[in-house]
Amino acid sequence: MREVAERARPPFGVVVESTLPPGAFRRMIDRSLGGAGLLGRDFLAAYCPERAMPGRLVRELVENPRVIGAYDGKSARMAELLYRSFSKGDITITTPEVAEVVKLVENTFRDVNIALANEVARICDALGVSAREVIEIANKHPRVNLLIPGIGVGGSCLTKDPVFLASSAEEAGYSPKVVESSRVLNEDMPFYALRIILDSLSRTGNGRKRVAVLGVTYKGGVGDHRESPVEPIVRGLLSRGVEVVVYDPRTEETFGGKRAESLEEALNGADLVLIGADHPEFKTREFRRELSRLPRGTVVFDGKWALDPREVEAMGLVYVSVGMIERLNSVLSRESERVQISSL
């Protein structure tokens, strides 16, 4: 920031668009420019947390509502004028501290709600009921909106912003309970899924196990694999001697597994198929046709609830997911076996 002030011709303004812990923006501005006497006269400063989602960057820059944390009144007018030149969304002016907390709370809200869905899924697994059915029926209530559970939370924002918020609260003397426990639960979901996958593999007759992983990005439709919950699953399988073949049309990352150049190559010889990302490519008629060619009894672990269980089972395959372990149990019970979820 000092370099910016030294090189720019006054008067000028700077807007920081990022994610910051509470108080970071004001400290940065005060330390770099406060002593120079530039603030409010020659230097205008504002903080605007980014709200754009990967894959929809330009559209969301234009359409999303924005919150601007202005250093002072003149900075507020400068920043609002700038954003109104391209943004169609509502613009709210506040202090930098409020804007910083708003951004962290937004992503923490999502992380906590995902954790609730994941908790419901694990409860349903323990009780032997379908979480999909439970959530679908519960969401018919006008004041209930449970999210879809899965193998974990990824990306660069949802995994760090709750930590920023919690650590800032702890520095201020308060230890948040819900935020921290939600983070712990979501971080454990890949390992919970891994245990179910390993148990499923142990019941196949083959000695050498082969898993086809379809999608390794942190979400569908993007090529970003940062903090992907698929990574600990793949590495966990590899560490146990499982052969892992990865197919992802959006990225070349494999997390140590063998890269397949086609869906057909990935599925060939697979004992279990893991849907790691709900890419549009995995929702096509061609994809379903390739899936239907798998041998009867092959387990499909749907980490994103991207597939219709009834459609998968109509192919003669075994559908499994977090919150839906009872479908595997129902198949195994016909062979006098049952997955002991408490031991996973």
C-alpha positions as CSV (number, residue, x, y, z in Angstrom):
1,M,0.0,0.0,0.0
2,R,2.9,2.4,0.7
3,E,4.2,1.7,-2.8
4,V,0.8,2.5,-4.2
5,A,0.8,5.8,-2.4
6,E,4.3,6.6,-3.6
7,R,3.6,5.9,-7.2
8,A,0.1,7.3,-7.6
9,R,-0.7,11.0,-8.4
10,P,-3.0,12.5,-5.8
11,P,-5.9,12.7,-5.4
12,F,-6.5,9.0,-5.9
13,G,-8.5,6.2,-4.4
14,V,-7.9,2.5,-3.7
15,V,-10.5,-0.2,-3.2
16,V,-9.4,-3.5,-1.8
17,E,-11.6,-6.3,-3.0
18,S,-10.8,-9.5,-1.1
19,T,-11.6,-11.3,2.1
20,L,-10.0,-10.0,5.3
21,P,-10.2,-10.7,9.0
22,P,-12.0,-8.0,11.0
23,G,-9.8,-4.9,11.5
24,A,-7.2,-5.9,8.9
25,F,-8.2,-3.2,6.3
26,R,-8.1,-0.2,8.7
27,R,-4.8,-1.4,10.3
28,M,-3.3,-1.8,6.8
29,I,-4.4,1.7,5.7
30,D,-3.4,3.4,9.0
31,R,0.1,1.8,9.0
32,S,0.9,2.6,5.4
33,L,-0.7,6.0,4.9
34,G,-1.9,7.3,8.3
35,G,1.4,9.0,9.1
36,A,1.7,10.6,5.7
37,G,-1.3,12.8,6.3
38,L,-2.9,11.7,3.0
39,L,-6.1,10.1,4.3
40,G,-9.3,11.9,3.6
41,R,-7.6,14.5,1.4
42,D,-5.3,13.0,-1.3
43,F,-6.0,9.4,-0.6
44,L,-9.4,7.7,-0.5
45,A,-9.7,4.1,0.7
46,A,-12.5,1.5,0.8
47,Y,-13.0,-2.2,1.3
48,C,-15.4,-4.2,-0.8
49,P,-15.5,-8.0,-0.1
50,E,-15.7,-10.1,-3.2
51,R,-18.9,-12.0,-3.7
52,A,-18.4,-13.6,-7.1
53,M,-18.5,-17.4,-7.6
54,P,-16.0,-19.2,-9.8
55,G,-17.5,-19.9,-13.1
56,R,-19.9,-17.0,-12.9
57,L,-17.5,-14.2,-12.2
58,V,-18.5,-11.5,-14.7
59,R,-22.3,-12.0,-14.2
60,E,-22.1,-11.9,-10.5
61,L,-19.8,-8.8,-10.5
62,V,-22.6,-7.0,-12.3
63,E,-25.7,-8.5,-10.7
64,N,-24.8,-9.2,-7.1
65,P,-25.5,-6.7,-4.3
66,R,-22.3,-5.2,-2.9
67,V,-21.3,-4.0,0.6
68,I,-18.7,-1.2,0.8
69,G,-16.7,-0.5,3.9
70,A,-15.5,3.1,3.5
71,Y,-12.6,4.6,5.5
72,D,-14.4,7.9,5.6
73,G,-17.3,9.9,3.9
74,K,-15.3,11.0,0.9
75,S,-14.0,7.4,0.4
76,A,-17.6,6.2,0.5
77,R,-18.7,8.6,-2.2
78,M,-15.8,7.6,-4.4
79,A,-16.3,3.8,-4.0
80,E,-20.1,4.0,-4.5
81,L,-19.6,6.0,-7.7
82,L,-17.1,3.4,-8.9
83,Y,-19.3,0.4,-8.3
84,R,-22.5,2.1,-9.6
85,S,-20.7,2.5,-13.0
86,F,-21.0,-1.3,-13.6
87,S,-23.0,-2.9,-10.8
88,K,-26.8,-3.4,-11.1
89,G,-27.1,-4.8,-7.6
90,D,-27.9,-2.9,-4.4
91,I,-25.0,-1.1,-2.8
92,T,-24.7,-0.8,1.0
93,I,-22.2,1.6,2.6
94,T,-20.9,0.8,6.0
95,T,-17.6,0.7,8.0
96,P,-14.7,-1.5,6.9
97,E,-15.1,-3.6,10.1
98,V,-18.7,-4.4,9.4
99,A,-18.0,-5.2,5.8
100,E,-15.2,-7.6,6.8
101,V,-17.5,-9.4,9.3
102,V,-20.3,-9.5,6.8
103,K,-18.2,-11.4,4.3
104,L,-17.0,-13.9,6.9
105,V,-20.6,-14.4,8.2
106,E,-22.0,-15.1,4.7
107,N,-19.6,-18.0,4.1
108,T,-19.8,-19.2,7.7
109,F,-23.6,-19.4,7.3
110,R,-23.2,-21.7,4.3
111,D,-20.6,-23.8,6.1
112,V,-22.8,-24.2,9.2
113,N,-25.8,-25.2,7.1
114,I,-23.8,-27.7,5.1
115,A,-22.6,-29.1,8.5
116,L,-26.2,-29.5,9.6
117,A,-27.1,-31.4,6.5
118,N,-24.0,-33.6,6.9
119,E,-25.0,-34.2,10.6
120,V,-28.5,-35.2,9.5
121,A,-26.9,-37.6,7.0
122,R,-24.8,-39.3,9.6
123,I,-27.7,-39.6,12.0
124,C,-29.7,-41.2,9.3
125,D,-26.9,-43.6,8.6
126,A,-26.8,-44.6,12.3
127,L,-30.6,-45.1,12.4
128,G,-30.7,-47.0,9.1
129,V,-33.0,-44.6,7.3
130,S,-32.7,-42.6,4.0
131,A,-31.4,-39.1,4.6
132,R,-32.6,-38.2,1.1
133,E,-36.1,-39.1,2.0
134,V,-35.9,-37.4,5.4
135,I,-34.6,-34.2,3.8
136,E,-37.0,-34.1,0.9
137,I,-40.0,-34.5,3.3
138,A,-38.6,-32.1,5.9
139,N,-38.1,-29.5,3.2
140,K,-41.8,-29.5,2.4
141,H,-42.2,-27.5,5.6
142,P,-42.4,-23.8,4.7
143,R,-39.7,-22.9,7.2
144,V,-37.3,-25.7,6.6
145,N,-34.6,-25.6,3.9
146,L,-32.0,-28.3,4.6
147,L,-29.1,-28.4,2.1
148,I,-27.7,-31.5,0.4
149,P,-25.1,-33.4,2.4
150,G,-21.9,-34.7,0.8
151,I,-18.3,-35.7,1.1
152,G,-17.2,-32.4,2.5
153,V,-16.7,-28.7,1.9
154,G,-14.0,-27.4,-0.5
155,G,-12.8,-24.3,-2.2
156,S,-10.7,-21.4,-0.9
157,C,-13.5,-19.5,0.8
158,L,-15.8,-21.8,2.8
159,T,-12.8,-23.6,4.3
160,K,-11.0,-20.5,5.6
161,D,-13.6,-17.8,6.3
162,P,-15.2,-19.6,9.3
163,V,-11.7,-20.0,10.7
164,F,-11.0,-16.3,10.3
165,L,-14.3,-15.5,12.0
166,A,-13.7,-17.9,14.9
167,S,-10.1,-16.9,15.5
168,S,-11.1,-13.2,15.5
169,A,-13.8,-13.9,18.1
170,E,-11.4,-15.8,20.2
171,E,-8.9,-13.0,20.1
172,A,-11.7,-10.7,21.4
173,G,-12.5,-13.1,24.2
174,Y,-15.3,-15.2,22.9
175,S,-15.0,-18.9,21.8
176,P,-17.6,-19.7,19.2
177,K,-19.1,-23.2,19.5
178,V,-21.3,-23.7,16.5
179,V,-18.8,-22.3,14.0
180,E,-16.0,-24.4,15.2
181,S,-17.9,-27.6,15.6
182,S,-19.3,-27.2,12.1
183,R,-15.8,-26.8,10.7
184,V,-14.7,-29.9,12.5
185,L,-17.6,-32.0,11.2
186,N,-17.2,-30.8,7.6
187,E,-13.5,-31.5,7.7
188,D,-14.2,-35.0,8.8
189,M,-16.7,-35.8,6.0
190,P,-14.1,-37.0,3.5
191,F,-12.7,-39.5,6.0
192,Y,-16.3,-40.6,6.9
193,A,-16.9,-41.2,3.2
194,L,-13.5,-43.0,2.9
195,R,-14.4,-45.4,5.6
196,I,-17.7,-46.3,3.9
197,I,-15.9,-46.7,0.6
198,L,-13.3,-49.0,2.1
199,D,-16.0,-51.1,3.8
200,S,-17.8,-51.4,0.5
201,L,-14.6,-52.5,-1.2
202,S,-13.8,-55.1,1.4
203,R,-17.0,-56.9,0.5
204,T,-16.1,-57.4,-3.2
205,G,-14.5,-60.7,-4.1
206,N,-11.5,-59.3,-6.0
207,G,-8.0,-59.1,-4.4
208,R,-6.8,-56.0,-6.1
209,K,-9.3,-53.1,-5.8
210,R,-9.8,-50.5,-8.4
211,V,-11.8,-47.3,-7.9
212,A,-12.9,-44.9,-10.6
213,V,-13.0,-41.3,-9.3
214,L,-15.2,-39.1,-11.5
215,G,-14.4,-35.4,-10.7
216,V,-11.9,-34.1,-8.3
217,T,-12.7,-30.4,-8.2
218,Y,-14.2,-28.9,-5.1
219,K,-17.6,-28.4,-6.9
220,G,-19.2,-29.2,-10.2
221,G,-18.7,-27.1,-13.3
222,V,-15.3,-25.6,-12.4
223,G,-11.7,-26.5,-12.7
224,D,-10.7,-25.4,-9.2
225,H,-9.5,-28.2,-7.0
226,R,-8.3,-26.2,-4.1
227,E,-9.2,-27.8,-0.7
228,S,-11.2,-30.4,-2.6
229,P,-12.7,-33.0,-0.3
230,V,-11.9,-35.6,-2.9
231,E,-8.1,-35.3,-2.2
232,P,-8.1,-37.0,1.2
233,I,-10.3,-39.8,-0.2
234,V,-8.0,-40.4,-3.1
235,R,-4.9,-40.3,-1.0
236,G,-6.5,-42.5,1.7
237,L,-7.4,-45.1,-0.9
238,L,-3.9,-45.0,-2.4
239,S,-2.2,-45.4,1.0
240,R,-4.2,-48.7,1.4
241,G,-3.1,-50.1,-1.9
242,V,-6.3,-49.3,-3.8
243,E,-5.7,-48.6,-7.5
244,V,-7.3,-45.2,-8.2
245,V,-8.2,-44.0,-11.7
246,V,-9.3,-40.3,-12.1
247,Y,-11.4,-38.8,-14.8
248,D,-12.2,-35.1,-14.7
249,P,-12.9,-33.1,-17.9
250,R,-12.3,-29.9,-16.0
251,T,-8.8,-30.4,-14.6
252,E,-5.7,-32.6,-15.0
253,E,-5.2,-32.9,-11.2
254,T,-5.4,-36.5,-10.0
255,F,-4.1,-36.2,-6.4
256,G,-1.7,-39.1,-7.1
257,G,-4.1,-41.4,-9.0
258,K,-3.8,-42.5,-12.5
259,R,-5.3,-40.1,-15.0
260,A,-7.9,-41.5,-17.5
261,E,-8.3,-39.8,-20.8
262,S,-11.9,-40.8,-21.1
263,L,-14.9,-41.9,-19.1
264,E,-14.8,-45.3,-20.7
265,E,-11.2,-45.8,-19.7
266,A,-11.9,-44.7,-16.1
267,L,-14.9,-47.1,-15.7
268,N,-13.1,-50.1,-17.2
269,G,-12.5,-52.7,-14.5
270,A,-13.8,-50.5,-11.7
271,D,-14.9,-52.2,-8.5
272,L,-16.4,-49.0,-7.2
273,V,-17.2,-45.6,-8.8
274,L,-17.0,-42.4,-6.8
275,I,-18.8,-39.3,-8.0
276,G,-16.5,-36.6,-6.6
277,A,-17.8,-33.6,-8.5
278,D,-21.2,-33.0,-10.0
279,H,-20.0,-31.8,-13.4
280,P,-22.6,-31.2,-16.1
281,E,-20.7,-33.9,-18.1
282,F,-21.9,-36.4,-15.5
283,K,-25.5,-35.7,-16.0
284,T,-25.9,-36.5,-19.7
285,R,-27.5,-39.4,-21.5
286,E,-24.1,-40.5,-22.7
287,F,-22.8,-40.7,-19.1
288,R,-25.7,-42.8,-18.0
289,R,-25.2,-45.1,-20.9
290,E,-21.5,-45.7,-19.9
291,L,-22.5,-46.2,-16.3
292,S,-25.1,-48.8,-17.3
293,R,-22.3,-50.9,-18.9
294,L,-20.7,-51.6,-15.5
295,P,-21.0,-55.2,-14.2
296,R,-24.1,-55.8,-12.0
297,G,-23.4,-55.2,-8.3
298,T,-20.8,-52.5,-8.9
299,V,-21.0,-49.9,-6.1
300,V,-21.6,-46.3,-7.1
301,F,-20.7,-43.9,-4.3
302,D,-22.4,-40.6,-5.1
303,G,-20.5,-38.0,-3.1
304,K,-22.7,-35.2,-4.4
305,W,-26.1,-36.7,-4.6
306,A,-25.9,-36.0,-8.3
307,L,-27.6,-39.2,-9.5
308,D,-31.1,-40.6,-9.1
309,P,-30.7,-43.7,-6.8
310,R,-33.6,-45.5,-8.5
311,E,-32.1,-45.0,-11.9
312,V,-28.7,-46.3,-10.8
313,E,-30.3,-49.3,-9.1
314,A,-32.4,-50.0,-12.3
315,M,-29.0,-50.6,-14.0
316,G,-28.3,-53.4,-11.5
317,L,-25.8,-51.2,-9.6
318,V,-25.6,-50.5,-5.9
319,Y,-26.2,-46.9,-5.0
320,V,-24.4,-45.6,-1.9
321,S,-23.8,-42.1,-0.4
322,V,-23.5,-40.4,2.9
323,G,-26.9,-40.5,4.5
324,M,-27.9,-43.5,2.3
325,I,-25.8,-46.3,3.6
326,E,-29.1,-48.2,4.2
327,R,-29.2,-49.0,0.4
328,L,-25.9,-50.9,0.7
329,N,-27.2,-52.6,3.8
330,S,-30.3,-53.7,2.1
331,V,-28.2,-55.4,-0.6
332,L,-25.9,-57.0,1.8
333,S,-28.7,-58.2,4.1
334,R,-29.9,-60.4,1.3
335,E,-26.5,-62.1,1.7
336,S,-26.7,-62.2,5.5
337,E,-24.3,-59.3,5.8
338,R,-24.7,-55.8,7.1
339,V,-22.4,-52.7,7.2
340,Q,-21.7,-51.9,10.8
341,I,-21.6,-48.1,10.5
342,S,-20.5,-47.7,14.1
343,S,-17.2,-49.4,13.3
344,L,-16.5,-47.2,10.2
